[in-house]
Amino acid sequence: MAAVVRLSSVCRRGVKPLWYQSTLLSRPLVVPHKNQEQPYLLTARIHASQALYAGSGSKAASLHWTAERALSVLLLAMGPVAYFNPGPVMDYSLAAALTLHGHWGIGQVLTDYVHGETKIKMANAGLFLLSTVTFAGLCYFNYNDVGICKAIALLWSK
């Protein structure tokens, strides 16, 4: 069994851990630049690529990020609601939310890993086709079969 040592008991003995020093906790990492007299923050150089930079006036990326997080929270809330109140409205809501969540997620993977103008266009066309077929298939399943909520309940019952 591992021994547990209180940090205050170690610090009273004159040993001060490196990560506990207040100067390290309160100051950001600063690196002096060769051409400038003023140092700049190291984190200020992250994401300096102009191809991915949307511009300071654009809020589209921020709104998209917020919408993705809102949809994720909505999906978390839809689980218990779908369990206690299954029905067509919940089935079609799940179909739309799951398809949109998957579309945005795969879209981010494509953004990260697909390069080249032609490849990006082909990948995005494939993504839209996949998302359309997924949504149509879930709607078909909801209309002609038991629906998403009942299907999951049937899977859990066996």
MARBA-3410 file (N, C-alpha, C, O; in Angstrom, 1 decimal):
158
0.8,-1.2,0.0,0.0,0.0,0.0,0.9,1.2,0.0,1.9,1.3,0.7 ~ 0.5,2.2,-0.8,1.3,3.4,-0.9,1.2,4.3,0.3,0.1,4.4,0.9 ~ 2.2,4.9,0.7,2.2,5.9,1.8,1.7,7.2,1.3,2.1,7.7,0.3 ~ 0.8,7.8,2.1,0.2,9.1,1.8,0.9,10.1,2.7,0.9,10.0,3.9 ~ 1.5,11.1,2.1,2.3,12.2,2.8,1.6,13.5,2.5,1.4,13.9,1.4
1.2,14.2,3.6,0.6,15.5,3.4,1.7,16.5,2.9,2.8,16.5,3.3 ~ 1.3,17.4,1.9,2.2,18.3,1.4,2.7,19.3,2.4,3.8,19.8,2.4 ~ 1.8,19.7,3.4,2.2,20.7,4.4,3.3,20.1,5.3,4.1,20.8,5.8 ~ 3.2,18.8,5.6,4.3,18.2,6.4,5.6,18.2,5.8,6.6,18.3,6.4 ~ 5.6,18.0,4.4,6.9,18.0,3.7,7.4,19.4,3.6,8.6,19.6,3.8
6.6,20.4,3.4,7.0,21.8,3.3,7.5,22.3,4.6,8.4,23.2,4.6 ~ 7.0,21.9,5.8,7.5,22.3,7.1,8.9,21.9,7.3,9.6,22.6,8.1 ~ 9.3,20.8,6.8,10.7,20.3,7.0,11.7,21.0,6.1,12.9,20.7,6.2 ~ 11.3,22.0,5.4,12.3,22.7,4.6,12.4,22.3,3.1,13.1,22.9,2.3 ~ 11.6,21.2,2.8,11.6,20.7,1.4,10.4,21.4,0.7,9.3,21.3,1.1
10.7,22.1,-0.4,9.6,22.8,-1.1,9.6,22.2,-2.5,10.5,22.4,-3.3 ~ 8.5,21.5,-2.8,8.4,20.8,-4.2,8.4,21.9,-5.3,7.9,23.0,-5.1 ~ 8.9,21.5,-6.4,9.1,22.5,-7.5,7.7,23.0,-8.0,7.5,24.1,-8.3 ~ 6.7,22.1,-8.1,5.4,22.4,-8.6,4.6,23.2,-7.6,3.5,23.7,-8.0 ~ 5.0,23.3,-6.3,4.2,24.0,-5.3,4.7,25.4,-5.2,4.0,26.2,-4.4
5.7,25.8,-5.8,6.2,27.2,-5.6,5.2,28.2,-6.3,4.8,28.0,-7.4 ~ 4.9,29.2,-5.5,3.9,30.2,-6.0,4.4,30.9,-7.2,3.5,31.4,-8.0 ~ 5.7,31.1,-7.4,6.1,31.8,-8.6,5.9,31.0,-9.9,5.6,31.6,-10.9 ~ 5.9,29.7,-9.8,5.6,28.9,-11.0,4.1,28.8,-11.3,3.7,28.7,-12.4 ~ 3.3,29.0,-10.2,1.9,28.9,-10.4,1.3,30.2,-10.9,0.3,30.2,-11.6
1.9,31.3,-10.6,1.3,32.6,-11.0,1.9,33.2,-12.2,1.3,34.1,-12.8 ~ 3.0,32.8,-12.7,3.6,33.4,-13.9,3.5,32.5,-15.1,3.7,31.2,-15.1 ~ 3.1,33.0,-16.3,3.1,32.2,-17.5,4.5,32.0,-18.0,5.4,32.7,-17.6 ~ 4.7,31.1,-18.9,6.0,30.8,-19.5,6.3,31.9,-20.5,5.5,32.2,-21.4 ~ 7.4,32.6,-20.3,7.8,33.7,-21.2,9.1,33.4,-21.8,10.1,32.9,-21.2
9.2,33.7,-23.1,10.4,33.4,-23.9,10.8,34.7,-24.6,10.0,35.3,-25.2 ~ 12.1,35.1,-24.4,12.5,36.3,-25.1,12.7,36.1,-26.6,13.2,35.0,-27.0 ~ 12.3,37.0,-27.4,12.4,36.9,-28.9,13.7,37.6,-29.3,14.1,38.6,-28.7 ~ 14.3,37.1,-30.3,15.6,37.6,-30.8,15.5,39.1,-31.3,16.3,39.9,-31.0 ~ 14.4,39.4,-32.1,14.3,40.7,-32.7,13.6,41.7,-31.9,13.5,42.9,-32.3
13.0,41.3,-30.8,12.2,42.2,-30.0,12.8,42.3,-28.6,13.5,41.4,-28.1 ~ 12.6,43.5,-28.0,13.1,43.7,-26.6,12.2,43.1,-25.6,12.6,42.6,-24.6 ~ 10.9,43.1,-26.0,9.9,42.6,-25.1,9.7,41.1,-25.3,9.6,40.6,-26.4 ~ 9.6,40.3,-24.2,9.4,38.9,-24.4,7.9,38.7,-24.7,7.1,39.5,-24.4 ~ 7.6,37.6,-25.4,6.2,37.3,-25.7,5.9,35.9,-25.1,6.8,35.1,-24.8
4.6,35.7,-24.9,4.2,34.5,-24.3,4.3,33.3,-25.3,4.1,33.5,-26.5 ~ 4.8,32.2,-24.8,5.0,31.0,-25.7,3.7,30.5,-26.2,3.6,30.1,-27.4 ~ 2.6,30.7,-25.5,1.3,30.2,-26.0,0.7,31.1,-27.0,-0.2,30.7,-27.7 ~ 1.3,32.3,-27.2,0.8,33.2,-28.2,1.1,32.7,-29.6,0.5,33.2,-30.6 ~ 2.0,31.8,-29.8,2.5,31.3,-31.1,1.7,30.1,-31.5,2.0,29.6,-32.6
0.8,29.6,-30.7,0.0,28.4,-31.1,-1.0,28.8,-32.1,-1.6,29.9,-32.0 ~ -1.3,28.0,-33.1,-2.3,28.2,-34.2,-2.0,29.5,-35.0,-2.9,30.3,-35.2 ~ -0.8,29.7,-35.4,-0.4,30.9,-36.1,-0.5,30.6,-37.6,-0.2,31.5,-38.4 ~ -1.1,29.5,-38.1,-1.2,29.2,-39.5,-2.3,30.1,-40.1,-3.4,30.1,-39.6 ~ -2.0,30.8,-41.1,-2.9,31.7,-41.8,-4.0,31.0,-42.5,-5.1,31.5,-42.7
-3.8,29.8,-43.0,-4.8,29.0,-43.7,-5.9,28.6,-42.8,-7.1,28.5,-43.3 ~ -5.7,28.4,-41.5,-6.8,28.0,-40.6,-7.3,29.1,-39.8,-8.3,29.0,-39.1 ~ -6.7,30.3,-39.9,-7.2,31.5,-39.2,-8.4,32.1,-39.8,-8.3,32.5,-41.0 ~ -9.5,32.2,-39.1,-10.7,32.8,-39.7,-10.8,34.3,-39.6,-11.7,34.8,-40.3 ~ -9.9,34.9,-38.9,-10.0,36.4,-38.8,-10.6,36.8,-37.4,-11.4,36.0,-36.8
-10.3,37.9,-37.0,-10.7,38.3,-35.6,-12.2,38.7,-35.6,-12.8,38.7,-34.6 ~ -12.7,39.1,-36.8,-14.1,39.6,-36.8,-15.1,38.5,-37.0,-16.3,38.7,-36.8 ~ -14.7,37.3,-37.2,-15.6,36.2,-37.5,-16.0,35.5,-36.2,-15.2,35.1,-35.4 ~ -17.3,35.3,-36.0,-17.8,34.6,-34.9,-18.4,33.2,-35.3,-19.0,32.5,-34.5 ~ -18.2,32.8,-36.6,-18.8,31.6,-37.1,-18.2,30.4,-36.4,-18.9,29.5,-36.0
-16.9,30.4,-36.2,-16.3,29.2,-35.5,-16.7,29.1,-34.1,-16.9,28.0,-33.6 ~ -16.8,30.2,-33.4,-17.3,30.2,-32.0,-18.7,29.8,-31.9,-19.0,29.0,-31.0 ~ -19.6,30.2,-32.8,-21.0,29.8,-32.7,-21.1,28.3,-33.1,-21.9,27.6,-32.5 ~ -20.3,27.8,-34.0,-20.3,26.4,-34.4,-19.8,25.6,-33.2,-20.4,24.5,-32.9 ~ -18.8,26.0,-32.5,-18.3,25.3,-31.3,-19.4,25.2,-30.2,-19.6,24.2,-29.6
-20.0,26.4,-30.0,-21.1,26.4,-29.0,-22.3,25.5,-29.4,-22.8,24.9,-28.5 ~ -22.6,25.5,-30.7,-23.7,24.6,-31.1,-23.3,23.2,-30.9,-24.2,22.3,-30.6 ~ -22.1,22.8,-31.2,-21.6,21.4,-31.0,-21.8,21.0,-29.5,-22.2,19.9,-29.2 ~ -21.4,21.9,-28.6,-21.4,21.6,-27.2,-22.9,21.5,-26.7,-23.3,20.7,-25.9 ~ -23.7,22.4,-27.3,-25.2,22.4,-26.9,-25.8,21.1,-27.4,-26.6,20.5,-26.6
-25.5,20.7,-28.6,-26.0,19.4,-29.1,-25.6,18.2,-28.2,-26.3,17.3,-28.0 ~ -24.3,18.2,-27.8,-23.8,17.2,-27.0,-24.6,17.1,-25.6,-24.9,16.0,-25.2 ~ -24.8,18.3,-25.0,-25.6,18.3,-23.8,-27.0,17.9,-24.0,-27.6,17.2,-23.2 ~ -27.6,18.3,-25.1,-28.9,17.9,-25.5,-29.0,16.4,-25.7,-30.0,15.8,-25.2 ~ -28.0,15.8,-26.3,-28.0,14.3,-26.4,-28.0,13.6,-25.1,-28.6,12.6,-24.9
-27.2,14.2,-24.2,-27.2,13.6,-22.8,-28.5,13.7,-22.1,-28.9,12.7,-21.4 ~ -29.2,14.7,-22.3,-30.6,14.9,-21.7,-31.6,14.0,-22.5,-32.6,13.6,-21.9 ~ -31.4,13.8,-23.7,-32.4,13.0,-24.5,-32.4,11.5,-24.1,-33.4,10.9,-24.3 ~ -31.3,11.0,-23.6,-31.3,9.6,-23.2,-32.4,9.2,-22.2,-33.2,8.4,-22.4 ~ -32.4,9.9,-21.0,-33.4,9.6,-20.0,-34.8,9.9,-20.5,-35.8,9.2,-20.2
-34.9,11.0,-21.2,-36.3,11.4,-21.7,-36.8,10.3,-22.7,-38.0,10.0,-22.7 ~ -35.9,9.8,-23.5,-36.3,8.8,-24.5,-36.7,7.5,-23.8,-37.5,6.7,-24.2 ~ -36.0,7.2,-22.6,-36.3,6.0,-21.9,-37.7,6.1,-21.2,-38.5,5.2,-21.2 ~ -38.0,7.3,-20.6,-39.2,7.4,-19.8,-40.4,7.9,-20.7,-41.6,7.7,-20.3 ~ -40.1,8.5,-21.9,-41.2,9.0,-22.7,-40.9,8.6,-24.2,-40.7,9.5,-25.0
-41.0,7.3,-24.5,-40.7,7.0,-25.9,-41.9,7.4,-26.8,-43.0,7.3,-26.4 ~ -41.6,7.7,-28.0,-42.7,8.1,-29.0,-42.1,8.6,-30.3,-40.8,8.7,-30.4 ~ -42.9,8.9,-31.2,-42.4,9.3,-32.5,-41.7,10.6,-32.5,-40.7,10.8,-33.2 ~ -42.1,11.6,-31.6,-41.4,12.9,-31.5,-40.0,12.6,-31.0,-39.0,13.2,-31.5 ~ -39.8,11.8,-30.0,-38.5,11.5,-29.5,-37.7,10.7,-30.5,-36.5,10.9,-30.6
-38.3,9.8,-31.2,-37.6,9.0,-32.2,-37.0,9.9,-33.3,-35.8,9.7,-33.7 ~ -37.8,10.8,-33.9,-37.3,11.7,-34.9,-36.3,12.7,-34.4,-35.4,13.1,-35.1 ~ -36.5,13.1,-33.2,-35.5,14.1,-32.6,-34.2,13.4,-32.4,-33.1,14.0,-32.7 ~ -34.2,12.1,-31.9,-33.0,11.4,-31.8,-32.3,11.2,-33.2,-31.1,11.2,-33.3 ~ -33.1,10.9,-34.2,-32.6,10.7,-35.5,-31.9,11.9,-36.0,-30.8,11.8,-36.6
-32.5,13.1,-35.8,-31.9,14.3,-36.3,-30.6,14.7,-35.5,-29.6,15.0,-36.0 ~ -30.7,14.5,-34.1,-29.6,14.9,-33.3,-28.4,14.0,-33.5,-27.3,14.4,-33.5 ~ -28.7,12.7,-33.6,-27.6,11.7,-33.8,-26.9,11.9,-35.1,-25.7,11.8,-35.2 ~ -27.7,12.2,-36.1,-27.1,12.4,-37.5,-26.3,13.7,-37.5,-25.2,13.7,-38.0 ~ -26.8,14.7,-36.9,-26.0,16.0,-36.9,-24.8,15.9,-36.0,-23.7,16.4,-36.4
-24.9,15.2,-34.9,-23.7,15.0,-34.1,-22.6,14.2,-34.8,-21.4,14.5,-34.7 ~ -23.0,13.1,-35.5,-22.1,12.3,-36.3,-21.5,13.1,-37.5,-20.3,13.0,-37.8 ~ -22.3,13.9,-38.1,-21.9,14.7,-39.2,-20.8,15.7,-38.8,-19.8,15.8,-39.5 ~ -21.1,16.4,-37.7,-20.1,17.4,-37.2,-18.8,16.7,-36.7,-17.7,17.2,-37.0 ~ -18.9,15.5,-36.1,-17.7,14.8,-35.6,-16.9,14.3,-36.8,-15.7,14.5,-36.7
-17.5,13.7,-37.7,-16.7,13.2,-38.9,-16.2,14.3,-39.7,-15.1,14.2,-40.3 ~ -16.9,15.4,-39.7,-16.4,16.6,-40.4,-15.1,17.2,-39.8,-14.2,17.6,-40.5 ~ -15.0,17.1,-38.5,-13.8,17.5,-37.8,-12.6,16.6,-38.1,-11.5,17.0,-38.3 ~ -12.9,15.3,-38.2,-11.9,14.4,-38.6,-11.4,14.6,-40.0,-10.2,14.6,-40.2 ~ -12.3,14.9,-40.9,-11.9,15.2,-42.3,-11.1,16.5,-42.3,-10.2,16.6,-43.1
-11.5,17.5,-41.6,-10.7,18.7,-41.5,-9.3,18.5,-41.1,-8.4,19.1,-41.6 ~ -9.1,17.6,-40.1,-7.8,17.4,-39.6,-6.9,16.5,-40.5,-5.7,16.8,-40.5 ~ -7.5,15.6,-41.2,-6.7,14.5,-41.8,-6.8,14.5,-43.3,-6.0,13.8,-44.0 ~ -7.7,15.3,-44.0,-7.8,15.3,-45.4,-7.2,16.6,-45.9,-7.6,17.6,-45.5 ~ -6.2,16.5,-46.8,-5.5,17.6,-47.4,-5.6,17.6,-48.9,-5.6,16.5,-49.5
-5.6,18.8,-49.5,-5.7,18.8,-50.9,-7.1,19.2,-51.3,-8.0,18.7,-50.8 ~ -7.2,20.2,-52.3,-8.5,20.7,-52.6,-9.4,19.7,-53.2,-10.6,19.7,-52.8 ~ -9.0,18.8,-54.1,-9.9,17.8,-54.7,-10.3,16.8,-53.6,-11.4,16.4,-53.6 ~ -9.3,16.4,-52.8,-9.6,15.4,-51.8,-10.6,15.9,-50.7,-11.5,15.2,-50.3 ~ -10.5,17.2,-50.4,-11.4,17.8,-49.4,-12.8,17.8,-50.0,-13.8,17.5,-49.3
-12.9,18.2,-51.3,-14.3,18.3,-51.9,-14.9,16.9,-52.0,-16.1,16.7,-51.7 ~ -14.1,15.9,-52.3,-14.6,14.5,-52.4,-15.0,14.0,-51.0,-16.1,13.4,-50.9 ~ -14.2,14.3,-50.0,-14.5,13.8,-48.7,-15.8,14.5,-48.1,-16.6,13.9,-47.5 ~ -15.9,15.8,-48.4,-17.1,16.5,-47.9,-18.4,16.0,-48.7,-19.5,15.9,-48.1 ~ -18.3,15.7,-50.0,-19.4,15.2,-50.7,-19.8,13.8,-50.1,-21.0,13.5,-49.9
-18.8,13.0,-49.8,-19.0,11.7,-49.2,-19.7,11.8,-47.8,-20.5,11.0,-47.5 ~ -19.2,12.8,-47.1,-19.8,13.0,-45.7,-21.3,13.5,-45.8,-22.1,13.0,-45.1 ~ -21.6,14.4,-46.8,-23.0,14.8,-46.9,-23.8,13.6,-47.4,-25.0,13.5,-47.0 ~ -23.3,12.8,-48.3,-24.0,11.6,-48.7,-24.3,10.6,-47.6,-25.4,10.1,-47.4 ~ -23.2,10.4,-46.8,-23.3,9.5,-45.6,-24.3,10.0,-44.6,-25.2,9.3,-44.1
-24.3,11.3,-44.3,-25.2,11.9,-43.4,-26.7,11.9,-43.9,-27.6,11.6,-43.1 ~ -26.9,12.1,-45.2,-28.2,12.0,-45.7,-28.8,10.6,-45.7,-29.9,10.4,-45.3 ~ -27.9,9.6,-46.0,-28.4,8.2,-46.0,-28.7,7.8,-44.6,-29.6,7.1,-44.3 ~ -27.8,8.3,-43.6,-28.0,7.9,-42.2,-29.4,8.5,-41.7,-30.1,7.8,-41.1 ~ -29.6,9.8,-42.0,-30.9,10.4,-41.5,-32.1,9.7,-42.2,-33.1,9.5,-41.6
-32.0,9.5,-43.5,-33.1,8.8,-44.2,-33.3,7.4,-43.7,-34.5,7.0,-43.5 ~ -32.2,6.7,-43.4,-32.4,5.3,-42.8,-33.0,5.3,-41.5,-33.9,4.5,-41.2 ~ -32.6,6.3,-40.6,-33.2,6.3,-39.3,-34.7,6.8,-39.4,-35.5,6.3,-38.6 ~ -35.0,7.7,-40.3,-36.4,8.1,-40.4,-37.2,6.9,-41.0,-38.4,6.7,-40.6 ~ -36.7,6.2,-41.9,-37.4,5.0,-42.5,-37.6,4.0,-41.4,-38.7,3.4,-41.3
-36.6,3.8,-40.5,-36.7,2.8,-39.4,-37.8,3.3,-38.4,-38.6,2.5,-37.9 ~ -37.8,4.6,-38.1,-38.9,5.1,-37.2,-40.3,5.0,-37.8,-41.2,4.7,-37.1 ~ -40.4,5.2,-39.1,-41.7,5.2,-39.7,-42.2,3.7,-40.0,-43.4,3.5,-39.7 ~ -41.4,2.8,-40.4,-41.8,1.5,-40.8,-41.5,0.4,-39.8,-41.9,-0.7,-40.0 ~ -40.9,0.7,-38.7,-40.5,-0.3,-37.7,-40.9,0.3,-36.3,-41.8,1.2,-36.2
-40.3,-0.2,-35.3,-40.7,0.2,-33.9,-40.1,1.5,-33.5,-40.7,2.1,-32.5 ~ -39.1,2.0,-34.1,-38.5,3.3,-33.7,-37.3,3.1,-32.9,-37.0,2.0,-32.4 ~ -36.5,4.2,-32.8,-35.2,4.1,-32.1,-35.4,3.8,-30.6,-34.7,2.9,-30.1 ~ -36.3,4.4,-29.9,-36.5,4.2,-28.5,-36.9,2.8,-28.2,-36.3,2.2,-27.3 ~ -37.9,2.3,-28.9,-38.4,0.9,-28.6,-37.3,-0.1,-29.0,-37.2,-1.1,-28.4
-36.6,0.2,-30.1,-35.5,-0.8,-30.5,-34.4,-0.9,-29.5,-34.0,-2.0,-29.2 ~ -34.0,0.2,-28.9,-33.0,0.2,-27.8,-33.6,-0.5,-26.6,-32.9,-1.3,-25.9 ~ -34.9,-0.3,-26.3,-35.5,-1.0,-25.1,-35.6,-2.5,-25.4,-35.4,-3.3,-24.5 ~ -35.9,-2.9,-26.6,-35.9,-4.3,-27.0,-34.5,-4.9,-26.9,-34.4,-6.1,-26.4 ~ -33.5,-4.2,-27.3,-32.1,-4.7,-27.1,-31.7,-4.9,-25.7,-31.0,-5.9,-25.3
-32.1,-4.0,-24.8,-31.8,-4.1,-23.4,-32.6,-5.2,-22.7,-32.2,-5.8,-21.7 ~ -33.8,-5.5,-23.2,-34.6,-6.5,-22.5,-34.2,-8.0,-22.8,-34.6,-8.9,-22.0 ~ -33.4,-8.2,-23.8,-32.9,-9.6,-24.1,-31.6,-9.9,-23.6,-31.1,-11.0,-23.7
END
